[in-house]
Amino acid sequence: MSTELAWFKSSYSSNEGGACVEIAWRKSTHSGNEGGACIEVAETTTAVLVRDSKDKSGPHLTFDPTAWQAFLTYAATAEV
């Protein structure tokens, strides 16, 4: 994953001040620049979110941090 973060303010936050929620998405370093299959990941203390970088407002997957780490371990060692 890239270490560059892109911050997005929650659409539920108003411009009146007060509590806002922002999340930082990182684009996978394995994503090509040719418009191929790209994902972005955002981590919180309780979840890891994954979305299609070409459809930022579309659906996303939510993983428990332990499950995400197990997936990364498997993906790093799996034969293609």
PDB file of N, CA, C and O in Angstrom:
ATOM      1  N   MET A   1       0.824  -1.184   0.000  1.00  0.00           N
ATOM      2  CA  MET A   1       0.000   0.000   0.000  1.00  0.00           C
ATOM      3  C   MET A   1       0.869   1.249   0.000  1.00  0.00           C
ATOM      4  O   MET A   1       1.978   1.267   0.535  1.00  0.00           O
ATOM      5  N   SER A   2       0.345   2.256  -0.598  1.00  0.00           N
ATOM      6  CA  SER A   2       1.029   3.542  -0.624  1.00  0.00           C
ATOM      7  C   SER A   2       0.968   4.175   0.756  1.00  0.00           C
ATOM      8  O   SER A   2       0.026   3.936   1.512  1.00  0.00           O
ATOM      9  N   THR A   3       1.960   4.974   1.085  1.00  0.00           N
ATOM     10  CA  THR A   3       1.923   5.684   2.372  1.00  0.00           C
ATOM     11  C   THR A   3       1.241   7.032   2.228  1.00  0.00           C
ATOM     12  O   THR A   3       1.031   7.724   3.224  1.00  0.00           O
ATOM     13  N   GLU A   4       0.888   7.423   0.992  1.00  0.00           N
ATOM     14  CA  GLU A   4       0.209   8.693   0.769  1.00  0.00           C
ATOM     15  C   GLU A   4      -1.263   8.550   1.153  1.00  0.00           C
ATOM     16  O   GLU A   4      -1.936   7.618   0.713  1.00  0.00           O
ATOM     17  N   LEU A   5      -1.759   9.474   1.973  1.00  0.00           N
ATOM     18  CA  LEU A   5      -3.139   9.417   2.430  1.00  0.00           C
ATOM     19  C   LEU A   5      -3.975  10.481   1.732  1.00  0.00           C
ATOM     20  O   LEU A   5      -3.501  11.592   1.497  1.00  0.00           O
ATOM     21  N   ALA A   6      -5.198  10.147   1.407  1.00  0.00           N
ATOM     22  CA  ALA A   6      -6.145  11.098   0.839  1.00  0.00           C
ATOM     23  C   ALA A   6      -7.306  11.209   1.820  1.00  0.00           C
ATOM     24  O   ALA A   6      -8.014  10.229   2.053  1.00  0.00           O
ATOM     25  N   TRP A   7      -7.506  12.382   2.394  1.00  0.00           N
ATOM     26  CA  TRP A   7      -8.532  12.583   3.416  1.00  0.00           C
ATOM     27  C   TRP A   7      -9.839  13.015   2.779  1.00  0.00           C
ATOM     28  O   TRP A   7      -9.852  13.857   1.881  1.00  0.00           O
ATOM     29  N   PHE A   8     -10.933  12.439   3.244  1.00  0.00           N
ATOM     30  CA  PHE A   8     -12.253  12.788   2.760  1.00  0.00           C
ATOM     31  C   PHE A   8     -13.168  13.073   3.946  1.00  0.00           C
ATOM     32  O   PHE A   8     -13.259  12.272   4.876  1.00  0.00           O
ATOM     33  N   LYS A   9     -13.849  14.228   3.906  1.00  0.00           N
ATOM     34  CA  LYS A   9     -14.763  14.601   4.969  1.00  0.00           C
ATOM     35  C   LYS A   9     -16.087  13.864   4.768  1.00  0.00           C
ATOM     36  O   LYS A   9     -16.562  13.719   3.642  1.00  0.00           O
ATOM     37  N   SER A  10     -16.665  13.410   5.852  1.00  0.00           N
ATOM     38  CA  SER A  10     -17.936  12.707   5.799  1.00  0.00           C
ATOM     39  C   SER A  10     -19.017  13.596   5.197  1.00  0.00           C
ATOM     40  O   SER A  10     -19.080  14.790   5.490  1.00  0.00           O
ATOM     41  N   SER A  11     -19.867  13.011   4.353  1.00  0.00           N
ATOM     42  CA  SER A  11     -20.979  13.765   3.774  1.00  0.00           C
ATOM     43  C   SER A  11     -22.028  14.104   4.838  1.00  0.00           C
ATOM     44  O   SER A  11     -22.925  14.908   4.586  1.00  0.00           O
ATOM     45  N   TYR A  12     -21.920  13.497   6.018  1.00  0.00           N
ATOM     46  CA  TYR A  12     -22.839  13.785   7.106  1.00  0.00           C
ATOM     47  C   TYR A  12     -22.364  14.964   7.961  1.00  0.00           C
ATOM     48  O   TYR A  12     -23.081  15.397   8.864  1.00  0.00           O
ATOM     49  N   SER A  13     -21.178  15.481   7.690  1.00  0.00           N
ATOM     50  CA  SER A  13     -20.644  16.604   8.438  1.00  0.00           C
ATOM     51  C   SER A  13     -21.126  17.898   7.801  1.00  0.00           C
ATOM     52  O   SER A  13     -21.168  18.023   6.577  1.00  0.00           O
ATOM     53  N   SER A  14     -21.488  18.852   8.639  1.00  0.00           N
ATOM     54  CA  SER A  14     -21.946  20.137   8.116  1.00  0.00           C
ATOM     55  C   SER A  14     -20.805  21.147   8.145  1.00  0.00           C
ATOM     56  O   SER A  14     -19.731  20.865   8.676  1.00  0.00           O
ATOM     57  N   ASN A  15     -21.040  22.307   7.582  1.00  0.00           N
ATOM     58  CA  ASN A  15     -20.056  23.386   7.603  1.00  0.00           C
ATOM     59  C   ASN A  15     -20.237  24.265   8.834  1.00  0.00           C
ATOM     60  O   ASN A  15     -19.595  25.309   8.945  1.00  0.00           O
ATOM     61  N   GLU A  16     -21.096  23.861   9.753  1.00  0.00           N
ATOM     62  CA  GLU A  16     -21.397  24.622  10.956  1.00  0.00           C
ATOM     63  C   GLU A  16     -20.387  24.377  12.069  1.00  0.00           C
ATOM     64  O   GLU A  16     -20.520  24.944  13.154  1.00  0.00           O
ATOM     65  N   GLY A  17     -19.394  23.553  11.825  1.00  0.00           N
ATOM     66  CA  GLY A  17     -18.449  23.202  12.882  1.00  0.00           C
ATOM     67  C   GLY A  17     -18.934  21.964  13.608  1.00  0.00           C
ATOM     68  O   GLY A  17     -19.809  21.254  13.112  1.00  0.00           O
ATOM     69  N   GLY A  18     -18.391  21.706  14.744  1.00  0.00           N
ATOM     70  CA  GLY A  18     -18.807  20.536  15.506  1.00  0.00           C
ATOM     71  C   GLY A  18     -18.092  19.286  15.044  1.00  0.00           C
ATOM     72  O   GLY A  18     -17.062  19.345  14.372  1.00  0.00           O
ATOM     73  N   ALA A  19     -18.654  18.163  15.415  1.00  0.00           N
ATOM     74  CA  ALA A  19     -18.009  16.871  15.157  1.00  0.00           C
ATOM     75  C   ALA A  19     -18.054  16.522  13.675  1.00  0.00           C
ATOM     76  O   ALA A  19     -19.116  16.522  13.053  1.00  0.00           O
ATOM     77  N   CYS A  20     -16.906  16.232  13.131  1.00  0.00           N
ATOM     78  CA  CYS A  20     -16.778  15.784  11.747  1.00  0.00           C
ATOM     79  C   CYS A  20     -16.037  14.451  11.740  1.00  0.00           C
ATOM     80  O   CYS A  20     -15.241  14.159  12.633  1.00  0.00           O
ATOM     81  N   VAL A  21     -16.309  13.675  10.746  1.00  0.00           N
ATOM     82  CA  VAL A  21     -15.610  12.408  10.590  1.00  0.00           C
ATOM     83  C   VAL A  21     -14.856  12.466   9.274  1.00  0.00           C
ATOM     84  O   VAL A  21     -15.430  12.787   8.233  1.00  0.00           O
ATOM     85  N   GLU A  22     -13.572  12.155   9.323  1.00  0.00           N
ATOM     86  CA  GLU A  22     -12.771  12.081   8.111  1.00  0.00           C
ATOM     87  C   GLU A  22     -12.084  10.725   8.094  1.00  0.00           C
ATOM     88  O   GLU A  22     -11.762  10.163   9.141  1.00  0.00           O
ATOM     89  N   ILE A  23     -11.868  10.215   6.907  1.00  0.00           N
ATOM     90  CA  ILE A  23     -11.193   8.936   6.767  1.00  0.00           C
ATOM     91  C   ILE A  23     -10.119   9.081   5.686  1.00  0.00           C
ATOM     92  O   ILE A  23     -10.312   9.786   4.695  1.00  0.00           O
ATOM     93  N   ALA A  24      -9.005   8.416   5.888  1.00  0.00           N
ATOM     94  CA  ALA A  24      -7.907   8.491   4.925  1.00  0.00           C
ATOM     95  C   ALA A  24      -7.840   7.200   4.121  1.00  0.00           C
ATOM     96  O   ALA A  24      -7.726   6.115   4.692  1.00  0.00           O
ATOM     97  N   TRP A  25      -7.911   7.312   2.808  1.00  0.00           N
ATOM     98  CA  TRP A  25      -7.816   6.171   1.907  1.00  0.00           C
ATOM     99  C   TRP A  25      -6.426   6.143   1.295  1.00  0.00           C
ATOM    100  O   TRP A  25      -5.887   7.181   0.910  1.00  0.00           O
ATOM    101  N   ARG A  26      -5.841   4.939   1.206  1.00  0.00           N
ATOM    102  CA  ARG A  26      -4.535   4.737   0.558  1.00  0.00           C
ATOM    103  C   ARG A  26      -4.743   3.869  -0.664  1.00  0.00           C
ATOM    104  O   ARG A  26      -5.440   2.856  -0.599  1.00  0.00           O
ATOM    105  N   LYS A  27      -4.144   4.258  -1.776  1.00  0.00           N
ATOM    106  CA  LYS A  27      -4.233   3.456  -2.996  1.00  0.00           C
ATOM    107  C   LYS A  27      -3.142   2.392  -2.979  1.00  0.00           C
ATOM    108  O   LYS A  27      -2.008   2.661  -2.583  1.00  0.00           O
ATOM    109  N   SER A  28      -3.485   1.205  -3.403  1.00  0.00           N
ATOM    110  CA  SER A  28      -2.534   0.105  -3.437  1.00  0.00           C
ATOM    111  C   SER A  28      -1.348   0.443  -4.329  1.00  0.00           C
ATOM    112  O   SER A  28      -1.524   0.976  -5.425  1.00  0.00           O
ATOM    113  N   THR A  29      -0.149   0.138  -3.867  1.00  0.00           N
ATOM    114  CA  THR A  29       1.042   0.355  -4.683  1.00  0.00           C
ATOM    115  C   THR A  29       1.109  -0.650  -5.826  1.00  0.00           C
ATOM    116  O   THR A  29       1.887  -0.466  -6.762  1.00  0.00           O
ATOM    117  N   HIS A  30       0.312  -1.703  -5.765  1.00  0.00           N
ATOM    118  CA  HIS A  30       0.264  -2.699  -6.831  1.00  0.00           C
ATOM    119  C   HIS A  30      -0.735  -2.319  -7.914  1.00  0.00           C
ATOM    120  O   HIS A  30      -0.864  -3.026  -8.913  1.00  0.00           O
ATOM    121  N   SER A  31      -1.444  -1.204  -7.724  1.00  0.00           N
ATOM    122  CA  SER A  31      -2.386  -0.745  -8.738  1.00  0.00           C
ATOM    123  C   SER A  31      -1.615  -0.052  -9.851  1.00  0.00           C
ATOM    124  O   SER A  31      -0.752   0.786  -9.592  1.00  0.00           O
ATOM    125  N   GLY A  32      -1.925  -0.401 -11.062  1.00  0.00           N
ATOM    126  CA  GLY A  32      -1.251   0.215 -12.200  1.00  0.00           C
ATOM    127  C   GLY A  32      -1.816   1.589 -12.515  1.00  0.00           C
ATOM    128  O   GLY A  32      -2.884   1.959 -12.026  1.00  0.00           O
ATOM    129  N   ASN A  33      -1.112   2.324 -13.314  1.00  0.00           N
ATOM    130  CA  ASN A  33      -1.566   3.639 -13.738  1.00  0.00           C
ATOM    131  C   ASN A  33      -2.328   3.575 -15.053  1.00  0.00           C
ATOM    132  O   ASN A  33      -2.701   4.615 -15.596  1.00  0.00           O
ATOM    133  N   GLU A  34      -2.566   2.382 -15.573  1.00  0.00           N
ATOM    134  CA  GLU A  34      -3.237   2.221 -16.850  1.00  0.00           C
ATOM    135  C   GLU A  34      -4.747   2.082 -16.691  1.00  0.00           C
ATOM    136  O   GLU A  34      -5.430   1.748 -17.658  1.00  0.00           O
ATOM    137  N   GLY A  35      -5.281   2.326 -15.512  1.00  0.00           N
ATOM    138  CA  GLY A  35      -6.715   2.231 -15.300  1.00  0.00           C
ATOM    139  C   GLY A  35      -7.211   0.825 -15.059  1.00  0.00           C
ATOM    140  O   GLY A  35      -8.393   0.546 -15.260  1.00  0.00           O
ATOM    141  N   GLY A  36      -6.344  -0.060 -14.636  1.00  0.00           N
ATOM    142  CA  GLY A  36      -6.715  -1.440 -14.370  1.00  0.00           C
ATOM    143  C   GLY A  36      -7.415  -1.592 -13.033  1.00  0.00           C
ATOM    144  O   GLY A  36      -7.980  -0.634 -12.505  1.00  0.00           O
ATOM    145  N   ALA A  37      -7.377  -2.785 -12.495  1.00  0.00           N
ATOM    146  CA  ALA A  37      -8.018  -3.091 -11.214  1.00  0.00           C
ATOM    147  C   ALA A  37      -7.249  -2.413 -10.082  1.00  0.00           C
ATOM    148  O   ALA A  37      -6.102  -2.767  -9.810  1.00  0.00           O
ATOM    149  N   CYS A  38      -7.865  -1.462  -9.437  1.00  0.00           N
ATOM    150  CA  CYS A  38      -7.213  -0.712  -8.359  1.00  0.00           C
ATOM    151  C   CYS A  38      -8.105  -0.725  -7.125  1.00  0.00           C
ATOM    152  O   CYS A  38      -9.329  -0.642  -7.219  1.00  0.00           O
ATOM    153  N   ILE A  39      -7.463  -0.830  -5.974  1.00  0.00           N
ATOM    154  CA  ILE A  39      -8.214  -0.726  -4.733  1.00  0.00           C
ATOM    155  C   ILE A  39      -7.606   0.350  -3.854  1.00  0.00           C
ATOM    156  O   ILE A  39      -6.439   0.714  -4.000  1.00  0.00           O
ATOM    157  N   GLU A  40      -8.423   0.852  -2.938  1.00  0.00           N
ATOM    158  CA  GLU A  40      -7.970   1.766  -1.903  1.00  0.00           C
ATOM    159  C   GLU A  40      -8.380   1.176  -0.559  1.00  0.00           C
ATOM    160  O   GLU A  40      -9.411   0.513  -0.446  1.00  0.00           O
ATOM    161  N   VAL A  41      -7.567   1.425   0.449  1.00  0.00           N
ATOM    162  CA  VAL A  41      -7.809   0.882   1.785  1.00  0.00           C
ATOM    163  C   VAL A  41      -7.777   2.019   2.797  1.00  0.00           C
ATOM    164  O   VAL A  41      -6.946   2.923   2.707  1.00  0.00           O
ATOM    165  N   ALA A  42      -8.690   1.962   3.759  1.00  0.00           N
ATOM    166  CA  ALA A  42      -8.703   2.904   4.874  1.00  0.00           C
ATOM    167  C   ALA A  42      -8.779   2.085   6.155  1.00  0.00           C
ATOM    168  O   ALA A  42      -9.563   1.140   6.249  1.00  0.00           O
ATOM    169  N   GLU A  43      -7.966   2.449   7.138  1.00  0.00           N
ATOM    170  CA  GLU A  43      -7.937   1.708   8.397  1.00  0.00           C
ATOM    171  C   GLU A  43      -8.431   2.588   9.543  1.00  0.00           C
ATOM    172  O   GLU A  43      -8.065   3.757   9.658  1.00  0.00           O
ATOM    173  N   THR A  44      -9.265   1.995  10.381  1.00  0.00           N
ATOM    174  CA  THR A  44      -9.677   2.630  11.628  1.00  0.00           C
ATOM    175  C   THR A  44      -9.222   1.708  12.758  1.00  0.00           C
ATOM    176  O   THR A  44      -8.603   0.674  12.508  1.00  0.00           O
ATOM    177  N   THR A  45      -9.524   2.076  13.975  1.00  0.00           N
ATOM    178  CA  THR A  45      -9.120   1.223  15.096  1.00  0.00           C
ATOM    179  C   THR A  45      -9.925  -0.068  15.152  1.00  0.00           C
ATOM    180  O   THR A  45      -9.487  -1.042  15.765  1.00  0.00           O
ATOM    181  N   THR A  46     -11.096  -0.089  14.520  1.00  0.00           N
ATOM    182  CA  THR A  46     -11.956  -1.267  14.615  1.00  0.00           C
ATOM    183  C   THR A  46     -12.232  -1.956  13.288  1.00  0.00           C
ATOM    184  O   THR A  46     -12.832  -3.031  13.273  1.00  0.00           O
ATOM    185  N   ALA A  47     -11.808  -1.360  12.163  1.00  0.00           N
ATOM    186  CA  ALA A  47     -12.144  -1.946  10.863  1.00  0.00           C
ATOM    187  C   ALA A  47     -11.142  -1.525   9.795  1.00  0.00           C
ATOM    188  O   ALA A  47     -10.453  -0.513   9.921  1.00  0.00           O
ATOM    189  N   VAL A  48     -11.084  -2.329   8.748  1.00  0.00           N
ATOM    190  CA  VAL A  48     -10.323  -2.003   7.545  1.00  0.00           C
ATOM    191  C   VAL A  48     -11.332  -1.963   6.408  1.00  0.00           C
ATOM    192  O   VAL A  48     -12.052  -2.933   6.177  1.00  0.00           O
ATOM    193  N   LEU A  49     -11.384  -0.843   5.698  1.00  0.00           N
ATOM    194  CA  LEU A  49     -12.335  -0.647   4.608  1.00  0.00           C
ATOM    195  C   LEU A  49     -11.597  -0.770   3.283  1.00  0.00           C
ATOM    196  O   LEU A  49     -10.469  -0.294   3.153  1.00  0.00           O
ATOM    197  N   VAL A  50     -12.227  -1.406   2.300  1.00  0.00           N
ATOM    198  CA  VAL A  50     -11.637  -1.601   0.984  1.00  0.00           C
ATOM    199  C   VAL A  50     -12.666  -1.175  -0.055  1.00  0.00           C
ATOM    200  O   VAL A  50     -13.838  -1.542   0.032  1.00  0.00           O
ATOM    201  N   ARG A  51     -12.211  -0.381  -1.060  1.00  0.00           N
ATOM    202  CA  ARG A  51     -13.126   0.055  -2.117  1.00  0.00           C
ATOM    203  C   ARG A  51     -12.418   0.080  -3.461  1.00  0.00           C
ATOM    204  O   ARG A  51     -11.189   0.039  -3.530  1.00  0.00           O
ATOM    205  N   ASP A  52     -13.195   0.148  -4.516  1.00  0.00           N
ATOM    206  CA  ASP A  52     -12.698   0.281  -5.884  1.00  0.00           C
ATOM    207  C   ASP A  52     -12.294   1.738  -6.078  1.00  0.00           C
ATOM    208  O   ASP A  52     -13.117   2.634  -5.888  1.00  0.00           O
ATOM    209  N   SER A  53     -11.056   1.986  -6.450  1.00  0.00           N
ATOM    210  CA  SER A  53     -10.578   3.357  -6.580  1.00  0.00           C
ATOM    211  C   SER A  53     -11.243   4.107  -7.730  1.00  0.00           C
ATOM    212  O   SER A  53     -11.201   5.337  -7.768  1.00  0.00           O
ATOM    213  N   LYS A  54     -11.852   3.390  -8.658  1.00  0.00           N
ATOM    214  CA  LYS A  54     -12.536   4.046  -9.769  1.00  0.00           C
ATOM    215  C   LYS A  54     -13.995   4.367  -9.439  1.00  0.00           C
ATOM    216  O   LYS A  54     -14.662   5.055 -10.212  1.00  0.00           O
ATOM    217  N   ASP A  55     -14.495   3.884  -8.311  1.00  0.00           N
ATOM    218  CA  ASP A  55     -15.884   4.109  -7.900  1.00  0.00           C
ATOM    219  C   ASP A  55     -15.890   4.511  -6.432  1.00  0.00           C
ATOM    220  O   ASP A  55     -16.370   3.766  -5.578  1.00  0.00           O
ATOM    221  N   LYS A  56     -15.353   5.692  -6.145  1.00  0.00           N
ATOM    222  CA  LYS A  56     -15.157   6.135  -4.760  1.00  0.00           C
ATOM    223  C   LYS A  56     -16.459   6.251  -3.970  1.00  0.00           C
ATOM    224  O   LYS A  56     -16.448   6.084  -2.751  1.00  0.00           O
ATOM    225  N   SER A  57     -17.568   6.532  -4.630  1.00  0.00           N
ATOM    226  CA  SER A  57     -18.832   6.651  -3.900  1.00  0.00           C
ATOM    227  C   SER A  57     -19.611   5.339  -3.894  1.00  0.00           C
ATOM    228  O   SER A  57     -20.710   5.266  -3.343  1.00  0.00           O
ATOM    229  N   GLY A  58     -19.043   4.312  -4.504  1.00  0.00           N
ATOM    230  CA  GLY A  58     -19.711   3.012  -4.555  1.00  0.00           C
ATOM    231  C   GLY A  58     -19.556   2.234  -3.268  1.00  0.00           C
ATOM    232  O   GLY A  58     -19.086   2.773  -2.266  1.00  0.00           O
ATOM    233  N   PRO A  59     -19.943   0.983  -3.286  1.00  0.00           N
ATOM    234  CA  PRO A  59     -19.874   0.158  -2.073  1.00  0.00           C
ATOM    235  C   PRO A  59     -18.438  -0.139  -1.667  1.00  0.00           C
ATOM    236  O   PRO A  59     -17.510  -0.019  -2.466  1.00  0.00           O
ATOM    237  N   HIS A  60     -18.280  -0.525  -0.418  1.00  0.00           N
ATOM    238  CA  HIS A  60     -16.964  -0.930   0.077  1.00  0.00           C
ATOM    239  C   HIS A  60     -17.121  -2.173   0.941  1.00  0.00           C
ATOM    240  O   HIS A  60     -18.214  -2.485   1.414  1.00  0.00           O
ATOM    241  N   LEU A  61     -16.025  -2.867   1.135  1.00  0.00           N
ATOM    242  CA  LEU A  61     -15.987  -4.036   2.008  1.00  0.00           C
ATOM    243  C   LEU A  61     -15.418  -3.608   3.351  1.00  0.00           C
ATOM    244  O   LEU A  61     -14.557  -2.730   3.413  1.00  0.00           O
ATOM    245  N   THR A  62     -15.891  -4.222   4.419  1.00  0.00           N
ATOM    246  CA  THR A  62     -15.395  -3.935   5.759  1.00  0.00           C
ATOM    247  C   THR A  62     -14.868  -5.223   6.367  1.00  0.00           C
ATOM    248  O   THR A  62     -15.558  -6.242   6.390  1.00  0.00           O
ATOM    249  N   PHE A  63     -13.627  -5.164   6.861  1.00  0.00           N
ATOM    250  CA  PHE A  63     -12.986  -6.316   7.475  1.00  0.00           C
ATOM    251  C   PHE A  63     -12.600  -6.011   8.913  1.00  0.00           C
ATOM    252  O   PHE A  63     -12.246  -4.878   9.239  1.00  0.00           O
ATOM    253  N   ASP A  64     -12.668  -7.003   9.755  1.00  0.00           N
ATOM    254  CA  ASP A  64     -12.086  -6.943  11.083  1.00  0.00           C
ATOM    255  C   ASP A  64     -10.566  -6.879  10.873  1.00  0.00           C
ATOM    256  O   ASP A  64     -10.059  -7.565   9.986  1.00  0.00           O
ATOM    257  N   PRO A  65      -9.816  -6.081  11.659  1.00  0.00           N
ATOM    258  CA  PRO A  65      -8.363  -5.995  11.458  1.00  0.00           C
ATOM    259  C   PRO A  65      -7.649  -7.354  11.472  1.00  0.00           C
ATOM    260  O   PRO A  65      -6.694  -7.556  10.723  1.00  0.00           O
ATOM    261  N   THR A  66      -8.102  -8.276  12.311  1.00  0.00           N
ATOM    262  CA  THR A  66      -7.478  -9.600  12.368  1.00  0.00           C
ATOM    263  C   THR A  66      -7.731 -10.369  11.070  1.00  0.00           C
ATOM    264  O   THR A  66      -6.827 -11.025  10.553  1.00  0.00           O
ATOM    265  N   ALA A  67      -8.943 -10.293  10.547  1.00  0.00           N
ATOM    266  CA  ALA A  67      -9.272 -10.961   9.288  1.00  0.00           C
ATOM    267  C   ALA A  67      -8.485 -10.337   8.134  1.00  0.00           C
ATOM    268  O   ALA A  67      -8.028 -11.052   7.241  1.00  0.00           O
ATOM    269  N   TRP A  68      -8.323  -9.022   8.145  1.00  0.00           N
ATOM    270  CA  TRP A  68      -7.568  -8.353   7.088  1.00  0.00           C
ATOM    271  C   TRP A  68      -6.105  -8.795   7.118  1.00  0.00           C
ATOM    272  O   TRP A  68      -5.512  -9.047   6.069  1.00  0.00           O
ATOM    273  N   GLN A  69      -5.531  -8.889   8.293  1.00  0.00           N
ATOM    274  CA  GLN A  69      -4.146  -9.319   8.411  1.00  0.00           C
ATOM    275  C   GLN A  69      -3.987 -10.759   7.929  1.00  0.00           C
ATOM    276  O   GLN A  69      -2.996 -11.090   7.278  1.00  0.00           O
ATOM    277  N   ALA A  70      -4.952 -11.610   8.244  1.00  0.00           N
ATOM    278  CA  ALA A  70      -4.910 -12.998   7.770  1.00  0.00           C
ATOM    279  C   ALA A  70      -4.980 -13.036   6.242  1.00  0.00           C
ATOM    280  O   ALA A  70      -4.281 -13.827   5.610  1.00  0.00           O
ATOM    281  N   PHE A  71      -5.818 -12.186   5.648  1.00  0.00           N
ATOM    282  CA  PHE A  71      -5.897 -12.114   4.188  1.00  0.00           C
ATOM    283  C   PHE A  71      -4.569 -11.664   3.590  1.00  0.00           C
ATOM    284  O   PHE A  71      -4.101 -12.254   2.617  1.00  0.00           O
ATOM    285  N   LEU A  72      -3.956 -10.625   4.160  1.00  0.00           N
ATOM    286  CA  LEU A  72      -2.677 -10.133   3.644  1.00  0.00           C
ATOM    287  C   LEU A  72      -1.589 -11.196   3.731  1.00  0.00           C
ATOM    288  O   LEU A  72      -0.785 -11.352   2.812  1.00  0.00           O
ATOM    289  N   THR A  73      -1.571 -11.927   4.845  1.00  0.00           N
ATOM    290  CA  THR A  73      -0.605 -13.003   5.005  1.00  0.00           C
ATOM    291  C   THR A  73      -0.813 -14.070   3.935  1.00  0.00           C
ATOM    292  O   THR A  73       0.145 -14.520   3.307  1.00  0.00           O
ATOM    293  N   TYR A  74      -2.062 -14.471   3.731  1.00  0.00           N
ATOM    294  CA  TYR A  74      -2.375 -15.467   2.719  1.00  0.00           C
ATOM    295  C   TYR A  74      -2.000 -14.959   1.322  1.00  0.00           C
ATOM    296  O   TYR A  74      -1.377 -15.683   0.547  1.00  0.00           O
ATOM    297  N   ALA A  75      -2.377 -13.717   1.000  1.00  0.00           N
ATOM    298  CA  ALA A  75      -2.112 -13.169  -0.326  1.00  0.00           C
ATOM    299  C   ALA A  75      -0.606 -13.075  -0.602  1.00  0.00           C
ATOM    300  O   ALA A  75      -0.175 -13.252  -1.741  1.00  0.00           O
ATOM    301  N   ALA A  76       0.177 -12.803   0.415  1.00  0.00           N
ATOM    302  CA  ALA A  76       1.619 -12.681   0.239  1.00  0.00           C
ATOM    303  C   ALA A  76       2.286 -14.037  -0.032  1.00  0.00           C
ATOM    304  O   ALA A  76       3.361 -14.094  -0.629  1.00  0.00           O
ATOM    305  N   THR A  77       1.652 -15.111   0.402  1.00  0.00           N
ATOM    306  CA  THR A  77       2.276 -16.429   0.265  1.00  0.00           C
ATOM    307  C   THR A  77       1.576 -17.321  -0.747  1.00  0.00           C
ATOM    308  O   THR A  77       2.091 -18.390  -1.074  1.00  0.00           O
ATOM    309  N   ALA A  78       0.422 -16.915  -1.250  1.00  0.00           N
ATOM    310  CA  ALA A  78      -0.341 -17.750  -2.186  1.00  0.00           C
ATOM    311  C   ALA A  78       0.331 -17.789  -3.551  1.00  0.00           C
ATOM    312  O   ALA A  78       0.899 -16.801  -4.016  1.00  0.00           O
ATOM    313  N   GLU A  79       0.251 -18.952  -4.177  1.00  0.00           N
ATOM    314  CA  GLU A  79       0.774 -19.101  -5.533  1.00  0.00           C
ATOM    315  C   GLU A  79      -0.304 -18.688  -6.515  1.00  0.00           C
ATOM    316  O   GLU A  79      -1.474 -19.040  -6.366  1.00  0.00           O
ATOM    317  N   VAL A  80       0.107 -17.943  -7.511  1.00  0.00           N
ATOM    318  CA  VAL A  80      -0.859 -17.457  -8.518  1.00  0.00           C
ATOM    319  C   VAL A  80      -0.885 -18.384  -9.696  1.00  0.00           C
ATOM    320  O   VAL A  80      -1.630 -18.152 -10.648  1.00  0.00           O
TER     321      VAL A  80
END
